[in-house]
Amino acid sequence: VDFDLILEKVKDLNVLAGEGISQIEHTPGGARLRQPEPLPLTLYQNGIVMFNGPFRPYEDPSTQQCLQDIMDGYFPSELQTRYPDGV
């Protein structure tokens, strides 16, 4: 696993997702600025943990697909139903 490449691609995806840019959230009395919720991803020598979910070894096909999506510069396809507009 090329950790440097994964980290570089995650940074690129964060920029595309608007990292550091506040969004306007309308409230009953007006509006406020809101930062997008982060999606925690922890990389280990032998696998990953996304959110606070279970440990996923690199040998798991779904983990390989997730990391391949990231390395290809795409939002992980497994998250599309949870975040249809991206993160």
Secondary structure by P-SEA (a helix, b strand, c coil): caaaaaaaaaaaaaaaacccbbbbbbcccbbbbbccccbbbbbcccccccccccccccccaaaaaaaaaaaaccccccccccccccc
